[in-house]
Amino acid sequence: MTKKYEELISELKEIVKKIEDNNTSLDEMITLYEQGTILVRQCEDRLTEIEVKITELGRES
């Protein structure tokens, strides 16, 4: 199931909080950063899908 854009952004915000937390180890930060980059790509993909859909809807009007 594809996550909603808002869910992806929420996950990204949580990752940023953890990375900025002084209690997070360097190894965990690297893992979180990797997860964050995946989420950013998913956000970009969702936005592209939405843009295409809006463009198509505009052509149908």
PDBQT receptor file of N, H, CA, C and O in Angstrom, charges set to zero:
ATOM      1  N   MET A   1       0.841  -1.180   0.000  1.00  0.00    +0.000 N 
ATOM      2  CA  MET A   1       0.000   0.000   0.000  1.00  0.00    +0.000 C 
ATOM      3  C   MET A   1       0.887   1.244   0.000  1.00  0.00    +0.000 C 
ATOM      4  O   MET A   1       1.866   1.332   0.741  1.00  0.00    +0.000 OA
ATOM      5  N   THR A   2       0.522   2.190  -0.840  1.00  0.00    +0.000 N 
ATOM      6  H   THR A   2      -0.273   2.118  -1.442  1.00  0.00    +0.000 HD
ATOM      7  CA  THR A   2       1.266   3.436  -0.938  1.00  0.00    +0.000 C 
ATOM      8  C   THR A   2       0.871   4.365   0.206  1.00  0.00    +0.000 C 
ATOM      9  O   THR A   2      -0.311   4.588   0.471  1.00  0.00    +0.000 OA
ATOM     10  N   LYS A   3       1.875   4.891   0.864  1.00  0.00    +0.000 N 
ATOM     11  H   LYS A   3       2.835   4.710   0.648  1.00  0.00    +0.000 HD
ATOM     12  CA  LYS A   3       1.610   5.817   1.962  1.00  0.00    +0.000 C 
ATOM     13  C   LYS A   3       1.210   7.176   1.409  1.00  0.00    +0.000 C 
ATOM     14  O   LYS A   3       1.639   7.577   0.328  1.00  0.00    +0.000 OA
ATOM     15  N   LYS A   4       0.388   7.869   2.167  1.00  0.00    +0.000 N 
ATOM     16  H   LYS A   4       0.040   7.543   3.046  1.00  0.00    +0.000 HD
ATOM     17  CA  LYS A   4       0.002   9.226   1.799  1.00  0.00    +0.000 C 
ATOM     18  C   LYS A   4       1.195  10.146   1.994  1.00  0.00    +0.000 C 
ATOM     19  O   LYS A   4       2.075   9.891   2.816  1.00  0.00    +0.000 OA
ATOM     20  N   TYR A   5       1.202  11.226   1.214  1.00  0.00    +0.000 N 
ATOM     21  H   TYR A   5       0.487  11.433   0.547  1.00  0.00    +0.000 HD
ATOM     22  CA  TYR A   5       2.274  12.218   1.290  1.00  0.00    +0.000 C 
ATOM     23  C   TYR A   5       2.435  12.724   2.717  1.00  0.00    +0.000 C 
ATOM     24  O   TYR A   5       3.554  12.859   3.212  1.00  0.00    +0.000 OA
ATOM     25  N   GLU A   6       1.317  13.001   3.374  1.00  0.00    +0.000 N 
ATOM     26  H   GLU A   6       0.408  12.892   2.973  1.00  0.00    +0.000 HD
ATOM     27  CA  GLU A   6       1.349  13.523   4.740  1.00  0.00    +0.000 C 
ATOM     28  C   GLU A   6       1.989  12.533   5.711  1.00  0.00    +0.000 C 
ATOM     29  O   GLU A   6       2.682  12.936   6.645  1.00  0.00    +0.000 OA
ATOM     30  N   GLU A   7       1.761  11.253   5.494  1.00  0.00    +0.000 N 
ATOM     31  H   GLU A   7       1.198  10.926   4.735  1.00  0.00    +0.000 HD
ATOM     32  CA  GLU A   7       2.374  10.222   6.343  1.00  0.00    +0.000 C 
ATOM     33  C   GLU A   7       3.890  10.202   6.147  1.00  0.00    +0.000 C 
ATOM     34  O   GLU A   7       4.648  10.073   7.109  1.00  0.00    +0.000 OA
ATOM     35  N   LEU A   8       4.317  10.329   4.903  1.00  0.00    +0.000 N 
ATOM     36  H   LEU A   8       3.701  10.433   4.122  1.00  0.00    +0.000 HD
ATOM     37  CA  LEU A   8       5.751  10.348   4.613  1.00  0.00    +0.000 C 
ATOM     38  C   LEU A   8       6.424  11.547   5.273  1.00  0.00    +0.000 C 
ATOM     39  O   LEU A   8       7.498  11.420   5.860  1.00  0.00    +0.000 OA
ATOM     40  N   ILE A   9       5.783  12.712   5.172  1.00  0.00    +0.000 N 
ATOM     41  H   ILE A   9       4.910  12.815   4.695  1.00  0.00    +0.000 HD
ATOM     42  CA  ILE A   9       6.337  13.923   5.782  1.00  0.00    +0.000 C 
ATOM     43  C   ILE A   9       6.413  13.769   7.293  1.00  0.00    +0.000 C 
ATOM     44  O   ILE A   9       7.386  14.193   7.918  1.00  0.00    +0.000 OA
ATOM     45  N   SER A  10       5.392  13.167   7.876  1.00  0.00    +0.000 N 
ATOM     46  H   SER A  10       4.602  12.823   7.368  1.00  0.00    +0.000 HD
ATOM     47  CA  SER A  10       5.377  12.949   9.320  1.00  0.00    +0.000 C 
ATOM     48  C   SER A  10       6.551  12.054   9.737  1.00  0.00    +0.000 C 
ATOM     49  O   SER A  10       7.222  12.327  10.733  1.00  0.00    +0.000 OA
ATOM     50  N   GLU A  11       6.791  10.997   8.977  1.00  0.00    +0.000 N 
ATOM     51  H   GLU A  11       6.246  10.775   8.168  1.00  0.00    +0.000 HD
ATOM     52  CA  GLU A  11       7.922  10.110   9.267  1.00  0.00    +0.000 C 
ATOM     53  C   GLU A  11       9.248  10.863   9.142  1.00  0.00    +0.000 C 
ATOM     54  O   GLU A  11      10.155  10.681   9.954  1.00  0.00    +0.000 OA
ATOM     55  N   LEU A  12       9.349  11.705   8.122  1.00  0.00    +0.000 N 
ATOM     56  H   LEU A  12       8.613  11.853   7.462  1.00  0.00    +0.000 HD
ATOM     57  CA  LEU A  12      10.572  12.498   7.948  1.00  0.00    +0.000 C 
ATOM     58  C   LEU A  12      10.814  13.422   9.131  1.00  0.00    +0.000 C 
ATOM     59  O   LEU A  12      11.945  13.571   9.593  1.00  0.00    +0.000 OA
ATOM     60  N   LYS A  13       9.750  14.037   9.615  1.00  0.00    +0.000 N 
ATOM     61  H   LYS A  13       8.831  13.916   9.239  1.00  0.00    +0.000 HD
ATOM     62  CA  LYS A  13       9.880  14.925  10.777  1.00  0.00    +0.000 C 
ATOM     63  C   LYS A  13      10.380  14.163  11.996  1.00  0.00    +0.000 C 
ATOM     64  O   LYS A  13      11.205  14.676  12.751  1.00  0.00    +0.000 OA
ATOM     65  N   GLU A  14       9.890  12.951  12.193  1.00  0.00    +0.000 N 
ATOM     66  H   GLU A  14       9.219  12.535  11.580  1.00  0.00    +0.000 HD
ATOM     67  CA  GLU A  14      10.342  12.134  13.320  1.00  0.00    +0.000 C 
ATOM     68  C   GLU A  14      11.822  11.786  13.178  1.00  0.00    +0.000 C 
ATOM     69  O   GLU A  14      12.566  11.794  14.158  1.00  0.00    +0.000 OA
ATOM     70  N   ILE A  15      12.235  11.486  11.969  1.00  0.00    +0.000 N 
ATOM     71  H   ILE A  15      11.630  11.479  11.173  1.00  0.00    +0.000 HD
ATOM     72  CA  ILE A  15      13.643  11.165  11.730  1.00  0.00    +0.000 C 
ATOM     73  C   ILE A  15      14.518  12.377  12.038  1.00  0.00    +0.000 C 
ATOM     74  O   ILE A  15      15.565  12.243  12.670  1.00  0.00    +0.000 OA
ATOM     75  N   VAL A  16      14.095  13.549  11.598  1.00  0.00    +0.000 N 
ATOM     76  H   VAL A  16      13.243  13.657  11.084  1.00  0.00    +0.000 HD
ATOM     77  CA  VAL A  16      14.869  14.776  11.868  1.00  0.00    +0.000 C 
ATOM     78  C   VAL A  16      14.985  15.004  13.372  1.00  0.00    +0.000 C 
ATOM     79  O   VAL A  16      16.059  15.348  13.866  1.00  0.00    +0.000 OA
ATOM     80  N   LYS A  17      13.892  14.815  14.099  1.00  0.00    +0.000 N 
ATOM     81  H   LYS A  17      13.020  14.536  13.698  1.00  0.00    +0.000 HD
ATOM     82  CA  LYS A  17      13.930  14.977  15.562  1.00  0.00    +0.000 C 
ATOM     83  C   LYS A  17      14.957  14.040  16.187  1.00  0.00    +0.000 C 
ATOM     84  O   LYS A  17      15.726  14.441  17.061  1.00  0.00    +0.000 OA
ATOM     85  N   LYS A  18      14.964  12.784  15.731  1.00  0.00    +0.000 N 
ATOM     86  H   LYS A  18      14.340  12.458  15.021  1.00  0.00    +0.000 HD
ATOM     87  CA  LYS A  18      15.899  11.807  16.290  1.00  0.00    +0.000 C 
ATOM     88  C   LYS A  18      17.341  12.155  15.939  1.00  0.00    +0.000 C 
ATOM     89  O   LYS A  18      18.242  12.012  16.766  1.00  0.00    +0.000 OA
ATOM     90  N   ILE A  19      17.554  12.612  14.704  1.00  0.00    +0.000 N 
ATOM     91  H   ILE A  19      16.822  12.728  14.032  1.00  0.00    +0.000 HD
ATOM     92  CA  ILE A  19      18.917  12.971  14.295  1.00  0.00    +0.000 C 
ATOM     93  C   ILE A  19      19.421  14.162  15.101  1.00  0.00    +0.000 C 
ATOM     94  O   ILE A  19      20.596  14.217  15.466  1.00  0.00    +0.000 OA
ATOM     95  N   GLU A  20      18.540  15.109  15.376  1.00  0.00    +0.000 N 
ATOM     96  H   GLU A  20      17.586  15.065  15.080  1.00  0.00    +0.000 HD
ATOM     97  CA  GLU A  20      18.931  16.296  16.129  1.00  0.00    +0.000 C 
ATOM     98  C   GLU A  20      19.046  16.036  17.628  1.00  0.00    +0.000 C 
ATOM     99  O   GLU A  20      19.592  16.861  18.361  1.00  0.00    +0.000 OA
ATOM    100  N   ASP A  21      18.539  14.905  18.080  1.00  0.00    +0.000 N 
ATOM    101  H   ASP A  21      18.095  14.236  17.485  1.00  0.00    +0.000 HD
ATOM    102  CA  ASP A  21      18.602  14.532  19.485  1.00  0.00    +0.000 C 
ATOM    103  C   ASP A  21      20.049  14.219  19.862  1.00  0.00    +0.000 C 
ATOM    104  O   ASP A  21      20.722  13.459  19.165  1.00  0.00    +0.000 OA
ATOM    105  N   ASN A  22      20.515  14.782  20.929  1.00  0.00    +0.000 N 
ATOM    106  H   ASN A  22      19.969  15.399  21.496  1.00  0.00    +0.000 HD
ATOM    107  CA  ASN A  22      21.902  14.559  21.357  1.00  0.00    +0.000 C 
ATOM    108  C   ASN A  22      22.144  13.153  21.888  1.00  0.00    +0.000 C 
ATOM    109  O   ASN A  22      23.287  12.790  22.166  1.00  0.00    +0.000 OA
ATOM    110  N   ASN A  23      21.105  12.368  22.031  1.00  0.00    +0.000 N 
ATOM    111  H   ASN A  23      20.176  12.663  21.805  1.00  0.00    +0.000 HD
ATOM    112  CA  ASN A  23      21.248  11.007  22.557  1.00  0.00    +0.000 C 
ATOM    113  C   ASN A  23      21.367   9.959  21.470  1.00  0.00    +0.000 C 
ATOM    114  O   ASN A  23      21.524   8.775  21.771  1.00  0.00    +0.000 OA
ATOM    115  N   THR A  24      21.295  10.372  20.199  1.00  0.00    +0.000 N 
ATOM    116  H   THR A  24      21.167  11.333  19.954  1.00  0.00    +0.000 HD
ATOM    117  CA  THR A  24      21.344   9.430  19.085  1.00  0.00    +0.000 C 
ATOM    118  C   THR A  24      22.791   9.166  18.707  1.00  0.00    +0.000 C 
ATOM    119  O   THR A  24      23.572  10.097  18.508  1.00  0.00    +0.000 OA
ATOM    120  N   SER A  25      23.141   7.888  18.608  1.00  0.00    +0.000 N 
ATOM    121  H   SER A  25      22.507   7.132  18.770  1.00  0.00    +0.000 HD
ATOM    122  CA  SER A  25      24.516   7.524  18.256  1.00  0.00    +0.000 C 
ATOM    123  C   SER A  25      24.777   7.810  16.773  1.00  0.00    +0.000 C 
ATOM    124  O   SER A  25      23.841   7.947  15.986  1.00  0.00    +0.000 OA
ATOM    125  N   LEU A  26      26.029   7.895  16.411  1.00  0.00    +0.000 N 
ATOM    126  H   LEU A  26      26.789   7.784  17.050  1.00  0.00    +0.000 HD
ATOM    127  CA  LEU A  26      26.416   8.162  15.030  1.00  0.00    +0.000 C 
ATOM    128  C   LEU A  26      25.903   7.050  14.106  1.00  0.00    +0.000 C 
ATOM    129  O   LEU A  26      25.396   7.326  13.019  1.00  0.00    +0.000 OA
ATOM    130  N   ASP A  27      26.038   5.810  14.537  1.00  0.00    +0.000 N 
ATOM    131  H   ASP A  27      26.450   5.585  15.420  1.00  0.00    +0.000 HD
ATOM    132  CA  ASP A  27      25.556   4.690  13.721  1.00  0.00    +0.000 C 
ATOM    133  C   ASP A  27      24.052   4.786  13.480  1.00  0.00    +0.000 C 
ATOM    134  O   ASP A  27      23.572   4.544  12.373  1.00  0.00    +0.000 OA
ATOM    135  N   GLU A  28      23.317   5.142  14.532  1.00  0.00    +0.000 N 
ATOM    136  H   GLU A  28      23.707   5.339  15.431  1.00  0.00    +0.000 HD
ATOM    137  CA  GLU A  28      21.871   5.283  14.384  1.00  0.00    +0.000 C 
ATOM    138  C   GLU A  28      21.534   6.472  13.483  1.00  0.00    +0.000 C 
ATOM    139  O   GLU A  28      20.587   6.411  12.698  1.00  0.00    +0.000 OA
ATOM    140  N   MET A  29      22.312   7.556  13.596  1.00  0.00    +0.000 N 
ATOM    141  H   MET A  29      23.081   7.606  14.234  1.00  0.00    +0.000 HD
ATOM    142  CA  MET A  29      22.092   8.718  12.734  1.00  0.00    +0.000 C 
ATOM    143  C   MET A  29      22.254   8.352  11.264  1.00  0.00    +0.000 C 
ATOM    144  O   MET A  29      21.476   8.789  10.417  1.00  0.00    +0.000 OA
ATOM    145  N   ILE A  30      23.260   7.556  10.974  1.00  0.00    +0.000 N 
ATOM    146  H   ILE A  30      23.892   7.201  11.662  1.00  0.00    +0.000 HD
ATOM    147  CA  ILE A  30      23.498   7.135   9.587  1.00  0.00    +0.000 C 
ATOM    148  C   ILE A  30      22.326   6.305   9.084  1.00  0.00    +0.000 C 
ATOM    149  O   ILE A  30      21.869   6.498   7.957  1.00  0.00    +0.000 OA
ATOM    150  N   THR A  31      21.841   5.393   9.896  1.00  0.00    +0.000 N 
ATOM    151  H   THR A  31      22.212   5.236  10.811  1.00  0.00    +0.000 HD
ATOM    152  CA  THR A  31      20.685   4.575   9.531  1.00  0.00    +0.000 C 
ATOM    153  C   THR A  31      19.461   5.450   9.307  1.00  0.00    +0.000 C 
ATOM    154  O   THR A  31      18.731   5.260   8.334  1.00  0.00    +0.000 OA
ATOM    155  N   LEU A  32      19.232   6.405  10.199  1.00  0.00    +0.000 N 
ATOM    156  H   LEU A  32      19.825   6.560  10.989  1.00  0.00    +0.000 HD
ATOM    157  CA  LEU A  32      18.105   7.322  10.065  1.00  0.00    +0.000 C 
ATOM    158  C   LEU A  32      18.237   8.176   8.805  1.00  0.00    +0.000 C 
ATOM    159  O   LEU A  32      17.251   8.421   8.111  1.00  0.00    +0.000 OA
ATOM    160  N   TYR A  33      19.447   8.622   8.517  1.00  0.00    +0.000 N 
ATOM    161  H   TYR A  33      20.248   8.423   9.081  1.00  0.00    +0.000 HD
ATOM    162  CA  TYR A  33      19.680   9.422   7.317  1.00  0.00    +0.000 C 
ATOM    163  C   TYR A  33      19.329   8.610   6.069  1.00  0.00    +0.000 C 
ATOM    164  O   TYR A  33      18.692   9.123   5.149  1.00  0.00    +0.000 OA
ATOM    165  N   GLU A  34      19.743   7.353   6.043  1.00  0.00    +0.000 N 
ATOM    166  H   GLU A  34      20.261   6.937   6.790  1.00  0.00    +0.000 HD
ATOM    167  CA  GLU A  34      19.424   6.476   4.913  1.00  0.00    +0.000 C 
ATOM    168  C   GLU A  34      17.911   6.320   4.766  1.00  0.00    +0.000 C 
ATOM    169  O   GLU A  34      17.382   6.382   3.656  1.00  0.00    +0.000 OA
ATOM    170  N   GLN A  35      17.219   6.118   5.885  1.00  0.00    +0.000 N 
ATOM    171  H   GLN A  35      17.649   6.068   6.787  1.00  0.00    +0.000 HD
ATOM    172  CA  GLN A  35      15.759   5.998   5.854  1.00  0.00    +0.000 C 
ATOM    173  C   GLN A  35      15.138   7.299   5.356  1.00  0.00    +0.000 C 
ATOM    174  O   GLN A  35      14.172   7.284   4.592  1.00  0.00    +0.000 OA
ATOM    175  N   GLY A  36      15.690   8.404   5.788  1.00  0.00    +0.000 N 
ATOM    176  H   GLY A  36      16.474   8.416   6.409  1.00  0.00    +0.000 HD
ATOM    177  CA  GLY A  36      15.192   9.714   5.372  1.00  0.00    +0.000 C 
ATOM    178  C   GLY A  36      15.330   9.938   3.879  1.00  0.00    +0.000 C 
ATOM    179  O   GLY A  36      14.421  10.474   3.246  1.00  0.00    +0.000 OA
ATOM    180  N   THR A  37      16.455   9.535   3.310  1.00  0.00    +0.000 N 
ATOM    181  H   THR A  37      17.194   9.100   3.824  1.00  0.00    +0.000 HD
ATOM    182  CA  THR A  37      16.642   9.717   1.869  1.00  0.00    +0.000 C 
ATOM    183  C   THR A  37      15.636   8.885   1.079  1.00  0.00    +0.000 C 
ATOM    184  O   THR A  37      15.162   9.315   0.028  1.00  0.00    +0.000 OA
ATOM    185  N   ILE A  38      15.316   7.714   1.576  1.00  0.00    +0.000 N 
ATOM    186  H   ILE A  38      15.701   7.365   2.431  1.00  0.00    +0.000 HD
ATOM    187  CA  ILE A  38      14.294   6.882   0.929  1.00  0.00    +0.000 C 
ATOM    188  C   ILE A  38      12.930   7.576   0.999  1.00  0.00    +0.000 C 
ATOM    189  O   ILE A  38      12.191   7.609   0.015  1.00  0.00    +0.000 OA
ATOM    190  N   LEU A  39      12.609   8.121   2.155  1.00  0.00    +0.000 N 
ATOM    191  H   LEU A  39      13.209   8.094   2.955  1.00  0.00    +0.000 HD
ATOM    192  CA  LEU A  39      11.335   8.823   2.322  1.00  0.00    +0.000 C 
ATOM    193  C   LEU A  39      11.256  10.058   1.427  1.00  0.00    +0.000 C 
ATOM    194  O   LEU A  39      10.198  10.351   0.869  1.00  0.00    +0.000 OA
ATOM    195  N   VAL A  40      12.364  10.782   1.287  1.00  0.00    +0.000 N 
ATOM    196  H   VAL A  40      13.223  10.545   1.740  1.00  0.00    +0.000 HD
ATOM    197  CA  VAL A  40      12.386  11.965   0.416  1.00  0.00    +0.000 C 
ATOM    198  C   VAL A  40      12.091  11.542  -1.025  1.00  0.00    +0.000 C 
ATOM    199  O   VAL A  40      11.316  12.202  -1.717  1.00  0.00    +0.000 OA
ATOM    200  N   ARG A  41      12.701  10.453  -1.475  1.00  0.00    +0.000 N 
ATOM    201  H   ARG A  41      13.331   9.917  -0.912  1.00  0.00    +0.000 HD
ATOM    202  CA  ARG A  41      12.440   9.962  -2.831  1.00  0.00    +0.000 C 
ATOM    203  C   ARG A  41      10.976   9.576  -3.001  1.00  0.00    +0.000 C 
ATOM    204  O   ARG A  41      10.372   9.843  -4.040  1.00  0.00    +0.000 OA
ATOM    205  N   GLN A  42      10.405   8.942  -1.969  1.00  0.00    +0.000 N 
ATOM    206  H   GLN A  42      10.895   8.725  -1.124  1.00  0.00    +0.000 HD
ATOM    207  CA  GLN A  42       8.995   8.568  -2.025  1.00  0.00    +0.000 C 
ATOM    208  C   GLN A  42       8.104   9.806  -2.090  1.00  0.00    +0.000 C 
ATOM    209  O   GLN A  42       7.107   9.814  -2.812  1.00  0.00    +0.000 OA
ATOM    210  N   CYS A  43       8.454  10.845  -1.347  1.00  0.00    +0.000 N 
ATOM    211  H   CYS A  43       9.264  10.838  -0.761  1.00  0.00    +0.000 HD
ATOM    212  CA  CYS A  43       7.706  12.110  -1.395  1.00  0.00    +0.000 C 
ATOM    213  C   CYS A  43       7.772  12.709  -2.794  1.00  0.00    +0.000 C 
ATOM    214  O   CYS A  43       6.759  13.144  -3.341  1.00  0.00    +0.000 OA
ATOM    215  N   GLU A  44       8.963  12.728  -3.364  1.00  0.00    +0.000 N 
ATOM    216  H   GLU A  44       9.787  12.375  -2.919  1.00  0.00    +0.000 HD
ATOM    217  CA  GLU A  44       9.124  13.274  -4.706  1.00  0.00    +0.000 C 
ATOM    218  C   GLU A  44       8.300  12.481  -5.718  1.00  0.00    +0.000 C 
ATOM    219  O   GLU A  44       7.677  13.063  -6.605  1.00  0.00    +0.000 OA
ATOM    220  N   ASP A  45       8.297  11.162  -5.587  1.00  0.00    +0.000 N 
ATOM    221  H   ASP A  45       8.803  10.689  -4.866  1.00  0.00    +0.000 HD
ATOM    222  CA  ASP A  45       7.504  10.313  -6.489  1.00  0.00    +0.000 C 
ATOM    223  C   ASP A  45       6.015  10.607  -6.352  1.00  0.00    +0.000 C 
ATOM    224  O   ASP A  45       5.299  10.715  -7.347  1.00  0.00    +0.000 OA
ATOM    225  N   ARG A  46       5.555  10.735  -5.103  1.00  0.00    +0.000 N 
ATOM    226  H   ARG A  46       6.136  10.647  -4.294  1.00  0.00    +0.000 HD
ATOM    227  CA  ARG A  46       4.129  11.042  -4.872  1.00  0.00    +0.000 C 
ATOM    228  C   ARG A  46       3.767  12.388  -5.479  1.00  0.00    +0.000 C 
ATOM    229  O   ARG A  46       2.719  12.514  -6.113  1.00  0.00    +0.000 OA
ATOM    230  N   LEU A  47       4.620  13.405  -5.296  1.00  0.00    +0.000 N 
ATOM    231  H   LEU A  47       5.472  13.303  -4.782  1.00  0.00    +0.000 HD
ATOM    232  CA  LEU A  47       4.349  14.719  -5.862  1.00  0.00    +0.000 C 
ATOM    233  C   LEU A  47       4.309  14.674  -7.389  1.00  0.00    +0.000 C 
ATOM    234  O   LEU A  47       3.488  15.353  -8.005  1.00  0.00    +0.000 OA
ATOM    235  N   THR A  48       5.181  13.887  -7.998  1.00  0.00    +0.000 N 
ATOM    236  H   THR A  48       5.849  13.336  -7.498  1.00  0.00    +0.000 HD
ATOM    237  CA  THR A  48       5.180  13.730  -9.455  1.00  0.00    +0.000 C 
ATOM    238  C   THR A  48       3.881  13.079  -9.906  1.00  0.00    +0.000 C 
ATOM    239  O   THR A  48       3.270  13.515 -10.882  1.00  0.00    +0.000 OA
ATOM    240  N   GLU A  49       3.453  12.029  -9.194  1.00  0.00    +0.000 N 
ATOM    241  H   GLU A  49       3.949  11.674  -8.401  1.00  0.00    +0.000 HD
ATOM    242  CA  GLU A  49       2.191  11.367  -9.523  1.00  0.00    +0.000 C 
ATOM    243  C   GLU A  49       1.020  12.342  -9.441  1.00  0.00    +0.000 C 
ATOM    244  O   GLU A  49       0.149  12.357 -10.311  1.00  0.00    +0.000 OA
ATOM    245  N   ILE A  50       1.010  13.145  -8.400  1.00  0.00    +0.000 N 
ATOM    246  H   ILE A  50       1.717  13.133  -7.693  1.00  0.00    +0.000 HD
ATOM    247  CA  ILE A  50      -0.068  14.114  -8.195  1.00  0.00    +0.000 C 
ATOM    248  C   ILE A  50      -0.034  15.173  -9.295  1.00  0.00    +0.000 C 
ATOM    249  O   ILE A  50      -1.081  15.569  -9.808  1.00  0.00    +0.000 OA
ATOM    250  N   GLU A  51       1.152  15.627  -9.655  1.00  0.00    +0.000 N 
ATOM    251  H   GLU A  51       2.002  15.306  -9.239  1.00  0.00    +0.000 HD
ATOM    252  CA  GLU A  51       1.286  16.632 -10.704  1.00  0.00    +0.000 C 
ATOM    253  C   GLU A  51       0.740  16.102 -12.033  1.00  0.00    +0.000 C 
ATOM    254  O   GLU A  51       0.029  16.812 -12.744  1.00  0.00    +0.000 OA
ATOM    255  N   VAL A  52       1.072  14.859 -12.360  1.00  0.00    +0.000 N 
ATOM    256  H   VAL A  52       1.649  14.282 -11.781  1.00  0.00    +0.000 HD
ATOM    257  CA  VAL A  52       0.581  14.244 -13.589  1.00  0.00    +0.000 C 
ATOM    258  C   VAL A  52      -0.946  14.147 -13.552  1.00  0.00    +0.000 C 
ATOM    259  O   VAL A  52      -1.614  14.459 -14.538  1.00  0.00    +0.000 OA
ATOM    260  N   LYS A  53      -1.481  13.726 -12.442  1.00  0.00    +0.000 N 
ATOM    261  H   LYS A  53      -0.938  13.472 -11.642  1.00  0.00    +0.000 HD
ATOM    262  CA  LYS A  53      -2.923  13.589 -12.318  1.00  0.00    +0.000 C 
ATOM    263  C   LYS A  53      -3.622  14.946 -12.480  1.00  0.00    +0.000 C 
ATOM    264  O   LYS A  53      -4.637  15.042 -13.169  1.00  0.00    +0.000 OA
ATOM    265  N   ILE A  54      -3.086  15.977 -11.853  1.00  0.00    +0.000 N 
ATOM    266  H   ILE A  54      -2.262  15.899 -11.292  1.00  0.00    +0.000 HD
ATOM    267  CA  ILE A  54      -3.672  17.321 -11.962  1.00  0.00    +0.000 C 
ATOM    268  C   ILE A  54      -3.600  17.812 -13.411  1.00  0.00    +0.000 C 
ATOM    269  O   ILE A  54      -4.551  18.408 -13.916  1.00  0.00    +0.000 OA
ATOM    270  N   THR A  55      -2.474  17.560 -14.071  1.00  0.00    +0.000 N 
ATOM    271  H   THR A  55      -1.701  17.075 -13.660  1.00  0.00    +0.000 HD
ATOM    272  CA  THR A  55      -2.326  17.954 -15.472  1.00  0.00    +0.000 C 
ATOM    273  C   THR A  55      -3.363  17.250 -16.335  1.00  0.00    +0.000 C 
ATOM    274  O   THR A  55      -3.988  17.868 -17.197  1.00  0.00    +0.000 OA
ATOM    275  N   GLU A  56      -3.542  15.950 -16.097  1.00  0.00    +0.000 N 
ATOM    276  H   GLU A  56      -3.035  15.448 -15.397  1.00  0.00    +0.000 HD
ATOM    277  CA  GLU A  56      -4.535  15.183 -16.861  1.00  0.00    +0.000 C 
ATOM    278  C   GLU A  56      -5.947  15.707 -16.613  1.00  0.00    +0.000 C 
ATOM    279  O   GLU A  56      -6.746  15.824 -17.542  1.00  0.00    +0.000 OA
ATOM    280  N   LEU A  57      -6.243  16.018 -15.370  1.00  0.00    +0.000 N 
ATOM    281  H   LEU A  57      -5.593  15.924 -14.615  1.00  0.00    +0.000 HD
ATOM    282  CA  LEU A  57      -7.569  16.549 -15.040  1.00  0.00    +0.000 C 
ATOM    283  C   LEU A  57      -7.806  17.897 -15.715  1.00  0.00    +0.000 C 
ATOM    284  O   LEU A  57      -8.916  18.193 -16.157  1.00  0.00    +0.000 OA
ATOM    285  N   GLY A  58      -6.760  18.706 -15.790  1.00  0.00    +0.000 N 
ATOM    286  H   GLY A  58      -5.858  18.465 -15.430  1.00  0.00    +0.000 HD
ATOM    287  CA  GLY A  58      -6.858  20.002 -16.445  1.00  0.00    +0.000 C 
ATOM    288  C   GLY A  58      -7.124  19.880 -17.934  1.00  0.00    +0.000 C 
ATOM    289  O   GLY A  58      -7.799  20.729 -18.515  1.00  0.00    +0.000 OA
ATOM    290  N   ARG A  59      -6.609  18.849 -18.547  1.00  0.00    +0.000 N 
ATOM    291  H   ARG A  59      -6.060  18.159 -18.075  1.00  0.00    +0.000 HD
ATOM    292  CA  ARG A  59      -6.817  18.616 -19.993  1.00  0.00    +0.000 C 
ATOM    293  C   ARG A  59      -8.239  18.129 -20.277  1.00  0.00    +0.000 C 
ATOM    294  O   ARG A  59      -8.783  18.373 -21.353  1.00  0.00    +0.000 OA
ATOM    295  N   GLU A  60      -8.834  17.436 -19.300  1.00  0.00    +0.000 N 
ATOM    296  H   GLU A  60      -8.392  17.237 -18.426  1.00  0.00    +0.000 HD
ATOM    297  CA  GLU A  60     -10.170  16.890 -19.483  1.00  0.00    +0.000 C 
ATOM    298  C   GLU A  60     -11.253  17.960 -19.381  1.00  0.00    +0.000 C 
ATOM    299  O   GLU A  60     -12.364  17.775 -19.877  1.00  0.00    +0.000 OA
ATOM    300  N   SER A  61     -10.929  19.065 -18.743  1.00  0.00    +0.000 N 
ATOM    301  H   SER A  61     -10.026  19.215 -18.339  1.00  0.00    +0.000 HD
ATOM    302  CA  SER A  61     -11.936  20.128 -18.533  1.00  0.00    +0.000 C 
ATOM    303  C   SER A  61     -12.196  20.915 -19.787  1.00  0.00    +0.000 C 
ATOM    304  O   SER A  61     -13.011  21.838 -19.779  1.00  0.00    +0.000 OA
TER     305      SER A  61
